[in-house]
Amino acid sequence: MVRLGRILAAFGGVFVAGPLARAVDADGFRPDRWDIIGAPVCLLGVAVIVYVPRST
């Protein structure tokens, strides 16, 4: 069950940051400061969930 939670966390982070990066690249979208702050915060959360050691 632990693996599933980590996979879902990784999916969530990519689901937030990926479309934002695509919009910048393909659509010429100019993100505001909250977009720029929010995407790394999401990816940092993913890193904490996926990579922090856990006792089993």
PDBQT receptor file of N, H, CA, C and O in Angstrom, charges set to zero:
ATOM      1  N   MET A   1       0.822  -1.201   0.000  1.00  0.00    +0.000 N 
ATOM      2  CA  MET A   1       0.000   0.000   0.000  1.00  0.00    +0.000 C 
ATOM      3  C   MET A   1       0.863   1.262   0.000  1.00  0.00    +0.000 C 
ATOM      4  O   MET A   1       0.455   2.294  -0.533  1.00  0.00    +0.000 OA
ATOM      5  N   VAL A   2       2.042   1.182   0.591  1.00  0.00    +0.000 N 
ATOM      6  H   VAL A   2       2.374   0.343   1.023  1.00  0.00    +0.000 HD
ATOM      7  CA  VAL A   2       2.913   2.352   0.652  1.00  0.00    +0.000 C 
ATOM      8  C   VAL A   2       3.322   2.781  -0.748  1.00  0.00    +0.000 C 
ATOM      9  O   VAL A   2       3.357   3.974  -1.047  1.00  0.00    +0.000 OA
ATOM     10  N   ARG A   3       3.631   1.820  -1.603  1.00  0.00    +0.000 N 
ATOM     11  H   ARG A   3       3.603   0.851  -1.360  1.00  0.00    +0.000 HD
ATOM     12  CA  ARG A   3       4.032   2.152  -2.970  1.00  0.00    +0.000 C 
ATOM     13  C   ARG A   3       2.929   2.896  -3.702  1.00  0.00    +0.000 C 
ATOM     14  O   ARG A   3       3.207   3.846  -4.433  1.00  0.00    +0.000 OA
ATOM     15  N   LEU A   4       1.685   2.482  -3.518  1.00  0.00    +0.000 N 
ATOM     16  H   LEU A   4       1.459   1.710  -2.924  1.00  0.00    +0.000 HD
ATOM     17  CA  LEU A   4       0.570   3.136  -4.201  1.00  0.00    +0.000 C 
ATOM     18  C   LEU A   4       0.478   4.599  -3.803  1.00  0.00    +0.000 C 
ATOM     19  O   LEU A   4       0.248   5.453  -4.659  1.00  0.00    +0.000 OA
ATOM     20  N   GLY A   5       0.651   4.905  -2.534  1.00  0.00    +0.000 N 
ATOM     21  H   GLY A   5       0.838   4.211  -1.838  1.00  0.00    +0.000 HD
ATOM     22  CA  GLY A   5       0.609   6.290  -2.081  1.00  0.00    +0.000 C 
ATOM     23  C   GLY A   5       1.719   7.124  -2.690  1.00  0.00    +0.000 C 
ATOM     24  O   GLY A   5       1.504   8.282  -3.048  1.00  0.00    +0.000 OA
ATOM     25  N   ARG A   6       2.894   6.547  -2.809  1.00  0.00    +0.000 N 
ATOM     26  H   ARG A   6       3.069   5.606  -2.518  1.00  0.00    +0.000 HD
ATOM     27  CA  ARG A   6       4.008   7.267  -3.418  1.00  0.00    +0.000 C 
ATOM     28  C   ARG A   6       3.779   7.479  -4.902  1.00  0.00    +0.000 C 
ATOM     29  O   ARG A   6       4.107   8.540  -5.434  1.00  0.00    +0.000 OA
ATOM     30  N   ILE A   7       3.229   6.498  -5.565  1.00  0.00    +0.000 N 
ATOM     31  H   ILE A   7       2.963   5.636  -5.132  1.00  0.00    +0.000 HD
ATOM     32  CA  ILE A   7       2.925   6.639  -6.993  1.00  0.00    +0.000 C 
ATOM     33  C   ILE A   7       1.879   7.728  -7.198  1.00  0.00    +0.000 C 
ATOM     34  O   ILE A   7       2.007   8.549  -8.106  1.00  0.00    +0.000 OA
ATOM     35  N   LEU A   8       0.858   7.738  -6.369  1.00  0.00    +0.000 N 
ATOM     36  H   LEU A   8       0.754   7.071  -5.632  1.00  0.00    +0.000 HD
ATOM     37  CA  LEU A   8      -0.180   8.764  -6.493  1.00  0.00    +0.000 C 
ATOM     38  C   LEU A   8       0.371  10.157  -6.196  1.00  0.00    +0.000 C 
ATOM     39  O   LEU A   8      -0.043  11.132  -6.824  1.00  0.00    +0.000 OA
ATOM     40  N   ALA A   9       1.293  10.258  -5.253  1.00  0.00    +0.000 N 
ATOM     41  H   ALA A   9       1.629   9.466  -4.744  1.00  0.00    +0.000 HD
ATOM     42  CA  ALA A   9       1.914  11.549  -4.960  1.00  0.00    +0.000 C 
ATOM     43  C   ALA A   9       2.718  12.040  -6.151  1.00  0.00    +0.000 C 
ATOM     44  O   ALA A   9       2.657  13.217  -6.507  1.00  0.00    +0.000 OA
ATOM     45  N   ALA A  10       3.471  11.138  -6.765  1.00  0.00    +0.000 N 
ATOM     46  H   ALA A  10       3.520  10.182  -6.476  1.00  0.00    +0.000 HD
ATOM     47  CA  ALA A  10       4.249  11.519  -7.938  1.00  0.00    +0.000 C 
ATOM     48  C   ALA A  10       3.324  11.949  -9.065  1.00  0.00    +0.000 C 
ATOM     49  O   ALA A  10       3.598  12.937  -9.747  1.00  0.00    +0.000 OA
ATOM     50  N   PHE A  11       2.243  11.226  -9.269  1.00  0.00    +0.000 N 
ATOM     51  H   PHE A  11       2.021  10.423  -8.715  1.00  0.00    +0.000 HD
ATOM     52  CA  PHE A  11       1.280  11.595 -10.298  1.00  0.00    +0.000 C 
ATOM     53  C   PHE A  11       0.694  12.971 -10.023  1.00  0.00    +0.000 C 
ATOM     54  O   PHE A  11       0.545  13.777 -10.941  1.00  0.00    +0.000 OA
ATOM     55  N   GLY A  12       0.361  13.246  -8.768  1.00  0.00    +0.000 N 
ATOM     56  H   GLY A  12       0.481  12.592  -8.022  1.00  0.00    +0.000 HD
ATOM     57  CA  GLY A  12      -0.221  14.545  -8.417  1.00  0.00    +0.000 C 
ATOM     58  C   GLY A  12       0.722  15.699  -8.707  1.00  0.00    +0.000 C 
ATOM     59  O   GLY A  12       0.297  16.728  -9.232  1.00  0.00    +0.000 OA
ATOM     60  N   GLY A  13       1.984  15.544  -8.374  1.00  0.00    +0.000 N 
ATOM     61  H   GLY A  13       2.329  14.708  -7.947  1.00  0.00    +0.000 HD
ATOM     62  CA  GLY A  13       2.953  16.601  -8.635  1.00  0.00    +0.000 C 
ATOM     63  C   GLY A  13       3.159  16.840 -10.115  1.00  0.00    +0.000 C 
ATOM     64  O   GLY A  13       3.237  17.983 -10.566  1.00  0.00    +0.000 OA
ATOM     65  N   VAL A  14       3.247  15.759 -10.867  1.00  0.00    +0.000 N 
ATOM     66  H   VAL A  14       3.183  14.831 -10.501  1.00  0.00    +0.000 HD
ATOM     67  CA  VAL A  14       3.395  15.894 -12.323  1.00  0.00    +0.000 C 
ATOM     68  C   VAL A  14       2.124  16.469 -12.927  1.00  0.00    +0.000 C 
ATOM     69  O   VAL A  14       2.194  17.225 -13.896  1.00  0.00    +0.000 OA
ATOM     70  N   PHE A  15       0.971  16.129 -12.380  1.00  0.00    +0.000 N 
ATOM     71  H   PHE A  15       0.914  15.514 -11.593  1.00  0.00    +0.000 HD
ATOM     72  CA  PHE A  15      -0.304  16.626 -12.881  1.00  0.00    +0.000 C 
ATOM     73  C   PHE A  15      -0.429  18.137 -12.694  1.00  0.00    +0.000 C 
ATOM     74  O   PHE A  15      -1.125  18.796 -13.467  1.00  0.00    +0.000 OA
ATOM     75  N   VAL A  16       0.231  18.691 -11.688  1.00  0.00    +0.000 N 
ATOM     76  H   VAL A  16       0.796  18.156 -11.061  1.00  0.00    +0.000 HD
ATOM     77  CA  VAL A  16       0.205  20.136 -11.463  1.00  0.00    +0.000 C 
ATOM     78  C   VAL A  16       1.277  20.844 -12.289  1.00  0.00    +0.000 C 
ATOM     79  O   VAL A  16       0.974  21.803 -12.999  1.00  0.00    +0.000 OA
ATOM     80  N   ALA A  17       2.511  20.386 -12.206  1.00  0.00    +0.000 N 
ATOM     81  H   ALA A  17       2.756  19.607 -11.629  1.00  0.00    +0.000 HD
ATOM     82  CA  ALA A  17       3.625  21.078 -12.850  1.00  0.00    +0.000 C 
ATOM     83  C   ALA A  17       3.681  20.826 -14.353  1.00  0.00    +0.000 C 
ATOM     84  O   ALA A  17       4.061  21.721 -15.107  1.00  0.00    +0.000 OA
ATOM     85  N   GLY A  18       3.314  19.643 -14.800  1.00  0.00    +0.000 N 
ATOM     86  H   GLY A  18       3.006  18.915 -14.187  1.00  0.00    +0.000 HD
ATOM     87  CA  GLY A  18       3.389  19.301 -16.217  1.00  0.00    +0.000 C 
ATOM     88  C   GLY A  18       2.530  20.183 -17.114  1.00  0.00    +0.000 C 
ATOM     89  O   GLY A  18       3.049  20.765 -18.066  1.00  0.00    +0.000 OA
ATOM     90  N   PRO A  19       1.247  20.299 -16.844  1.00  0.00    +0.000 N 
ATOM     91  CA  PRO A  19       0.415  21.157 -17.683  1.00  0.00    +0.000 C 
ATOM     92  C   PRO A  19       0.845  22.628 -17.652  1.00  0.00    +0.000 C 
ATOM     93  O   PRO A  19       0.704  23.338 -18.648  1.00  0.00    +0.000 OA
ATOM     94  N   LEU A  20       1.360  23.077 -16.528  1.00  0.00    +0.000 N 
ATOM     95  H   LEU A  20       1.475  22.501 -15.719  1.00  0.00    +0.000 HD
ATOM     96  CA  LEU A  20       1.848  24.451 -16.452  1.00  0.00    +0.000 C 
ATOM     97  C   LEU A  20       3.050  24.636 -17.381  1.00  0.00    +0.000 C 
ATOM     98  O   LEU A  20       3.129  25.628 -18.105  1.00  0.00    +0.000 OA
ATOM     99  N   ALA A  21       3.976  23.691 -17.360  1.00  0.00    +0.000 N 
ATOM    100  H   ALA A  21       3.912  22.885 -16.772  1.00  0.00    +0.000 HD
ATOM    101  CA  ALA A  21       5.138  23.762 -18.254  1.00  0.00    +0.000 C 
ATOM    102  C   ALA A  21       4.710  23.675 -19.718  1.00  0.00    +0.000 C 
ATOM    103  O   ALA A  21       5.261  24.373 -20.569  1.00  0.00    +0.000 OA
ATOM    104  N   ARG A  22       3.743  22.832 -20.008  1.00  0.00    +0.000 N 
ATOM    105  H   ARG A  22       3.295  22.265 -19.317  1.00  0.00    +0.000 HD
ATOM    106  CA  ARG A  22       3.260  22.708 -21.381  1.00  0.00    +0.000 C 
ATOM    107  C   ARG A  22       2.592  24.000 -21.836  1.00  0.00    +0.000 C 
ATOM    108  O   ARG A  22       2.787  24.429 -22.973  1.00  0.00    +0.000 OA
ATOM    109  N   ALA A  23       1.817  24.615 -20.971  1.00  0.00    +0.000 N 
ATOM    110  H   ALA A  23       1.659  24.266 -20.048  1.00  0.00    +0.000 HD
ATOM    111  CA  ALA A  23       1.156  25.866 -21.338  1.00  0.00    +0.000 C 
ATOM    112  C   ALA A  23       2.174  26.963 -21.629  1.00  0.00    +0.000 C 
ATOM    113  O   ALA A  23       1.981  27.763 -22.544  1.00  0.00    +0.000 OA
ATOM    114  N   VAL A  24       3.249  27.005 -20.862  1.00  0.00    +0.000 N 
ATOM    115  H   VAL A  24       3.406  26.355 -20.118  1.00  0.00    +0.000 HD
ATOM    116  CA  VAL A  24       4.306  27.994 -21.104  1.00  0.00    +0.000 C 
ATOM    117  C   VAL A  24       4.962  27.724 -22.446  1.00  0.00    +0.000 C 
ATOM    118  O   VAL A  24       5.180  28.649 -23.229  1.00  0.00    +0.000 OA
ATOM    119  N   ASP A  25       5.277  26.469 -22.718  1.00  0.00    +0.000 N 
ATOM    120  H   ASP A  25       5.100  25.718 -22.083  1.00  0.00    +0.000 HD
ATOM    121  CA  ASP A  25       6.011  26.105 -23.925  1.00  0.00    +0.000 C 
ATOM    122  C   ASP A  25       5.140  26.188 -25.176  1.00  0.00    +0.000 C 
ATOM    123  O   ASP A  25       5.533  26.813 -26.161  1.00  0.00    +0.000 OA
ATOM    124  N   ALA A  26       3.979  25.575 -25.147  1.00  0.00    +0.000 N 
ATOM    125  H   ALA A  26       3.659  25.068 -24.347  1.00  0.00    +0.000 HD
ATOM    126  CA  ALA A  26       3.172  25.429 -26.359  1.00  0.00    +0.000 C 
ATOM    127  C   ALA A  26       2.208  26.586 -26.598  1.00  0.00    +0.000 C 
ATOM    128  O   ALA A  26       1.954  26.955 -27.744  1.00  0.00    +0.000 OA
ATOM    129  N   ASP A  27       1.679  27.149 -25.540  1.00  0.00    +0.000 N 
ATOM    130  H   ASP A  27       1.885  26.849 -24.609  1.00  0.00    +0.000 HD
ATOM    131  CA  ASP A  27       0.637  28.153 -25.690  1.00  0.00    +0.000 C 
ATOM    132  C   ASP A  27       1.110  29.576 -25.442  1.00  0.00    +0.000 C 
ATOM    133  O   ASP A  27       0.346  30.524 -25.618  1.00  0.00    +0.000 OA
ATOM    134  N   GLY A  28       2.352  29.730 -25.038  1.00  0.00    +0.000 N 
ATOM    135  H   GLY A  28       2.973  28.959 -24.895  1.00  0.00    +0.000 HD
ATOM    136  CA  GLY A  28       2.855  31.070 -24.758  1.00  0.00    +0.000 C 
ATOM    137  C   GLY A  28       2.281  31.676 -23.485  1.00  0.00    +0.000 C 
ATOM    138  O   GLY A  28       2.289  32.896 -23.317  1.00  0.00    +0.000 OA
ATOM    139  N   PHE A  29       1.782  30.830 -22.590  1.00  0.00    +0.000 N 
ATOM    140  H   PHE A  29       1.776  29.840 -22.727  1.00  0.00    +0.000 HD
ATOM    141  CA  PHE A  29       1.222  31.294 -21.320  1.00  0.00    +0.000 C 
ATOM    142  C   PHE A  29       2.321  31.905 -20.462  1.00  0.00    +0.000 C 
ATOM    143  O   PHE A  29       3.409  31.340 -20.349  1.00  0.00    +0.000 OA
ATOM    144  N   ARG A  30       2.046  33.042 -19.864  1.00  0.00    +0.000 N 
ATOM    145  H   ARG A  30       1.162  33.501 -19.955  1.00  0.00    +0.000 HD
ATOM    146  CA  ARG A  30       3.008  33.681 -18.965  1.00  0.00    +0.000 C 
ATOM    147  C   ARG A  30       2.511  33.501 -17.530  1.00  0.00    +0.000 C 
ATOM    148  O   ARG A  30       1.559  34.160 -17.113  1.00  0.00    +0.000 OA
ATOM    149  N   PRO A  31       3.157  32.606 -16.777  1.00  0.00    +0.000 N 
ATOM    150  CA  PRO A  31       2.700  32.350 -15.408  1.00  0.00    +0.000 C 
ATOM    151  C   PRO A  31       2.960  33.548 -14.498  1.00  0.00    +0.000 C 
ATOM    152  O   PRO A  31       3.940  34.274 -14.663  1.00  0.00    +0.000 OA
ATOM    153  N   ASP A  32       2.064  33.734 -13.537  1.00  0.00    +0.000 N 
ATOM    154  H   ASP A  32       1.268  33.144 -13.402  1.00  0.00    +0.000 HD
ATOM    155  CA  ASP A  32       2.303  34.782 -12.549  1.00  0.00    +0.000 C 
ATOM    156  C   ASP A  32       3.156  34.207 -11.416  1.00  0.00    +0.000 C 
ATOM    157  O   ASP A  32       3.546  33.040 -11.450  1.00  0.00    +0.000 OA
ATOM    158  N   ARG A  33       3.432  35.023 -10.437  1.00  0.00    +0.000 N 
ATOM    159  H   ARG A  33       3.115  35.971 -10.410  1.00  0.00    +0.000 HD
ATOM    160  CA  ARG A  33       4.349  34.578  -9.376  1.00  0.00    +0.000 C 
ATOM    161  C   ARG A  33       3.777  33.419  -8.578  1.00  0.00    +0.000 C 
ATOM    162  O   ARG A  33       4.540  32.594  -8.076  1.00  0.00    +0.000 OA
ATOM    163  N   TRP A  34       2.455  33.329  -8.445  1.00  0.00    +0.000 N 
ATOM    164  H   TRP A  34       1.835  34.000  -8.853  1.00  0.00    +0.000 HD
ATOM    165  CA  TRP A  34       1.858  32.231  -7.685  1.00  0.00    +0.000 C 
ATOM    166  C   TRP A  34       1.963  30.916  -8.438  1.00  0.00    +0.000 C 
ATOM    167  O   TRP A  34       2.107  29.860  -7.822  1.00  0.00    +0.000 OA
ATOM    168  N   ASP A  35       1.894  30.965  -9.760  1.00  0.00    +0.000 N 
ATOM    169  H   ASP A  35       1.777  31.822 -10.261  1.00  0.00    +0.000 HD
ATOM    170  CA  ASP A  35       2.146  29.752 -10.553  1.00  0.00    +0.000 C 
ATOM    171  C   ASP A  35       3.584  29.297 -10.371  1.00  0.00    +0.000 C 
ATOM    172  O   ASP A  35       3.853  28.109 -10.187  1.00  0.00    +0.000 OA
ATOM    173  N   ILE A  36       4.499  30.244 -10.424  1.00  0.00    +0.000 N 
ATOM    174  H   ILE A  36       4.281  31.209 -10.574  1.00  0.00    +0.000 HD
ATOM    175  CA  ILE A  36       5.921  29.931 -10.310  1.00  0.00    +0.000 C 
ATOM    176  C   ILE A  36       6.256  29.419  -8.912  1.00  0.00    +0.000 C 
ATOM    177  O   ILE A  36       7.120  28.553  -8.771  1.00  0.00    +0.000 OA
ATOM    178  N   ILE A  37       5.605  29.925  -7.891  1.00  0.00    +0.000 N 
ATOM    179  H   ILE A  37       4.904  30.629  -8.005  1.00  0.00    +0.000 HD
ATOM    180  CA  ILE A  37       5.827  29.448  -6.522  1.00  0.00    +0.000 C 
ATOM    181  C   ILE A  37       5.122  28.108  -6.292  1.00  0.00    +0.000 C 
ATOM    182  O   ILE A  37       5.675  27.212  -5.652  1.00  0.00    +0.000 OA
ATOM    183  N   GLY A  38       3.922  27.979  -6.807  1.00  0.00    +0.000 N 
ATOM    184  H   GLY A  38       3.474  28.706  -7.326  1.00  0.00    +0.000 HD
ATOM    185  CA  GLY A  38       3.105  26.799  -6.530  1.00  0.00    +0.000 C 
ATOM    186  C   GLY A  38       3.620  25.505  -7.118  1.00  0.00    +0.000 C 
ATOM    187  O   GLY A  38       3.564  24.463  -6.466  1.00  0.00    +0.000 OA
ATOM    188  N   ALA A  39       4.125  25.554  -8.349  1.00  0.00    +0.000 N 
ATOM    189  H   ALA A  39       4.170  26.400  -8.880  1.00  0.00    +0.000 HD
ATOM    190  CA  ALA A  39       4.593  24.323  -8.991  1.00  0.00    +0.000 C 
ATOM    191  C   ALA A  39       5.760  23.688  -8.221  1.00  0.00    +0.000 C 
ATOM    192  O   ALA A  39       5.717  22.486  -7.961  1.00  0.00    +0.000 OA
ATOM    193  N   PRO A  40       6.798  24.445  -7.847  1.00  0.00    +0.000 N 
ATOM    194  CA  PRO A  40       7.866  23.818  -7.054  1.00  0.00    +0.000 C 
ATOM    195  C   PRO A  40       7.403  23.348  -5.667  1.00  0.00    +0.000 C 
ATOM    196  O   PRO A  40       7.912  22.357  -5.143  1.00  0.00    +0.000 OA
ATOM    197  N   VAL A  41       6.445  24.058  -5.083  1.00  0.00    +0.000 N 
ATOM    198  H   VAL A  41       6.032  24.863  -5.509  1.00  0.00    +0.000 HD
ATOM    199  CA  VAL A  41       5.911  23.605  -3.791  1.00  0.00    +0.000 C 
ATOM    200  C   VAL A  41       5.273  22.228  -3.958  1.00  0.00    +0.000 C 
ATOM    201  O   VAL A  41       5.467  21.348  -3.120  1.00  0.00    +0.000 OA
ATOM    202  N   CYS A  42       4.516  22.042  -5.032  1.00  0.00    +0.000 N 
ATOM    203  H   CYS A  42       4.359  22.757  -5.713  1.00  0.00    +0.000 HD
ATOM    204  CA  CYS A  42       3.910  20.726  -5.295  1.00  0.00    +0.000 C 
ATOM    205  C   CYS A  42       4.983  19.664  -5.503  1.00  0.00    +0.000 C 
ATOM    206  O   CYS A  42       4.885  18.564  -4.959  1.00  0.00    +0.000 OA
ATOM    207  N   LEU A  43       6.004  19.988  -6.287  1.00  0.00    +0.000 N 
ATOM    208  H   LEU A  43       6.083  20.881  -6.730  1.00  0.00    +0.000 HD
ATOM    209  CA  LEU A  43       7.069  19.018  -6.548  1.00  0.00    +0.000 C 
ATOM    210  C   LEU A  43       7.883  18.732  -5.293  1.00  0.00    +0.000 C 
ATOM    211  O   LEU A  43       8.359  17.612  -5.112  1.00  0.00    +0.000 OA
ATOM    212  N   LEU A  44       8.049  19.715  -4.431  1.00  0.00    +0.000 N 
ATOM    213  H   LEU A  44       7.661  20.626  -4.578  1.00  0.00    +0.000 HD
ATOM    214  CA  LEU A  44       8.722  19.488  -3.150  1.00  0.00    +0.000 C 
ATOM    215  C   LEU A  44       7.899  18.542  -2.277  1.00  0.00    +0.000 C 
ATOM    216  O   LEU A  44       8.450  17.661  -1.616  1.00  0.00    +0.000 OA
ATOM    217  N   GLY A  45       6.606  18.726  -2.279  1.00  0.00    +0.000 N 
ATOM    218  H   GLY A  45       6.159  19.441  -2.816  1.00  0.00    +0.000 HD
ATOM    219  CA  GLY A  45       5.731  17.809  -1.545  1.00  0.00    +0.000 C 
ATOM    220  C   GLY A  45       5.846  16.390  -2.064  1.00  0.00    +0.000 C 
ATOM    221  O   GLY A  45       5.872  15.439  -1.283  1.00  0.00    +0.000 OA
ATOM    222  N   VAL A  46       5.916  16.241  -3.382  1.00  0.00    +0.000 N 
ATOM    223  H   VAL A  46       5.895  17.014  -4.016  1.00  0.00    +0.000 HD
ATOM    224  CA  VAL A  46       6.113  14.918  -3.975  1.00  0.00    +0.000 C 
ATOM    225  C   VAL A  46       7.427  14.323  -3.497  1.00  0.00    +0.000 C 
ATOM    226  O   VAL A  46       7.480  13.153  -3.119  1.00  0.00    +0.000 OA
ATOM    227  N   ALA A  47       8.491  15.125  -3.511  1.00  0.00    +0.000 N 
ATOM    228  H   ALA A  47       8.448  16.076  -3.817  1.00  0.00    +0.000 HD
ATOM    229  CA  ALA A  47       9.802  14.628  -3.089  1.00  0.00    +0.000 C 
ATOM    230  C   ALA A  47       9.760  14.154  -1.634  1.00  0.00    +0.000 C 
ATOM    231  O   ALA A  47      10.351  13.126  -1.303  1.00  0.00    +0.000 OA
ATOM    232  N   VAL A  48       9.079  14.879  -0.778  1.00  0.00    +0.000 N 
ATOM    233  H   VAL A  48       8.598  15.714  -1.047  1.00  0.00    +0.000 HD
ATOM    234  CA  VAL A  48       8.979  14.483   0.629  1.00  0.00    +0.000 C 
ATOM    235  C   VAL A  48       8.240  13.154   0.744  1.00  0.00    +0.000 C 
ATOM    236  O   VAL A  48       8.677  12.262   1.471  1.00  0.00    +0.000 OA
ATOM    237  N   ILE A  49       7.140  13.019   0.043  1.00  0.00    +0.000 N 
ATOM    238  H   ILE A  49       6.785  13.743  -0.548  1.00  0.00    +0.000 HD
ATOM    239  CA  ILE A  49       6.351  11.795   0.133  1.00  0.00    +0.000 C 
ATOM    240  C   ILE A  49       7.099  10.596  -0.455  1.00  0.00    +0.000 C 
ATOM    241  O   ILE A  49       7.055   9.499   0.101  1.00  0.00    +0.000 OA
ATOM    242  N   VAL A  50       7.776  10.809  -1.567  1.00  0.00    +0.000 N 
ATOM    243  H   VAL A  50       7.811  11.701  -2.019  1.00  0.00    +0.000 HD
ATOM    244  CA  VAL A  50       8.397   9.697  -2.274  1.00  0.00    +0.000 C 
ATOM    245  C   VAL A  50       9.742   9.307  -1.678  1.00  0.00    +0.000 C 
ATOM    246  O   VAL A  50      10.039   8.116  -1.578  1.00  0.00    +0.000 OA
ATOM    247  N   TYR A  51      10.565  10.275  -1.281  1.00  0.00    +0.000 N 
ATOM    248  H   TYR A  51      10.324  11.242  -1.362  1.00  0.00    +0.000 HD
ATOM    249  CA  TYR A  51      11.948   9.967  -0.944  1.00  0.00    +0.000 C 
ATOM    250  C   TYR A  51      12.307   9.928   0.537  1.00  0.00    +0.000 C 
ATOM    251  O   TYR A  51      13.371   9.418   0.886  1.00  0.00    +0.000 OA
ATOM    252  N   VAL A  52      11.469  10.441   1.408  1.00  0.00    +0.000 N 
ATOM    253  H   VAL A  52      10.605  10.856   1.124  1.00  0.00    +0.000 HD
ATOM    254  CA  VAL A  52      11.791  10.412   2.836  1.00  0.00    +0.000 C 
ATOM    255  C   VAL A  52      11.734   8.967   3.333  1.00  0.00    +0.000 C 
ATOM    256  O   VAL A  52      10.744   8.270   3.111  1.00  0.00    +0.000 OA
ATOM    257  N   PRO A  53      12.796   8.519   4.003  1.00  0.00    +0.000 N 
ATOM    258  CA  PRO A  53      12.805   7.125   4.473  1.00  0.00    +0.000 C 
ATOM    259  C   PRO A  53      11.688   6.878   5.493  1.00  0.00    +0.000 C 
ATOM    260  O   PRO A  53      11.353   7.742   6.304  1.00  0.00    +0.000 OA
ATOM    261  N   ARG A  54      11.143   5.709   5.425  1.00  0.00    +0.000 N 
ATOM    262  H   ARG A  54      11.415   5.007   4.766  1.00  0.00    +0.000 HD
ATOM    263  CA  ARG A  54      10.080   5.331   6.340  1.00  0.00    +0.000 C 
ATOM    264  C   ARG A  54      10.456   4.015   7.013  1.00  0.00    +0.000 C 
ATOM    265  O   ARG A  54      11.109   3.160   6.415  1.00  0.00    +0.000 OA
ATOM    266  N   SER A  55      10.039   3.872   8.245  1.00  0.00    +0.000 N 
ATOM    267  H   SER A  55       9.509   4.566   8.731  1.00  0.00    +0.000 HD
ATOM    268  CA  SER A  55      10.240   2.583   8.895  1.00  0.00    +0.000 C 
ATOM    269  C   SER A  55       9.136   1.631   8.427  1.00  0.00    +0.000 C 
ATOM    270  O   SER A  55       7.998   2.046   8.212  1.00  0.00    +0.000 OA
ATOM    271  N   THR A  56       9.478   0.381   8.276  1.00  0.00    +0.000 N 
ATOM    272  H   THR A  56      10.404   0.043   8.451  1.00  0.00    +0.000 HD
ATOM    273  CA  THR A  56       8.480  -0.592   7.794  1.00  0.00    +0.000 C 
ATOM    274  C   THR A  56       8.164  -1.626   8.821  1.00  0.00    +0.000 C 
ATOM    275  O   THR A  56       7.347  -2.512   8.573  1.00  0.00    +0.000 OA
TER     276      THR A  56
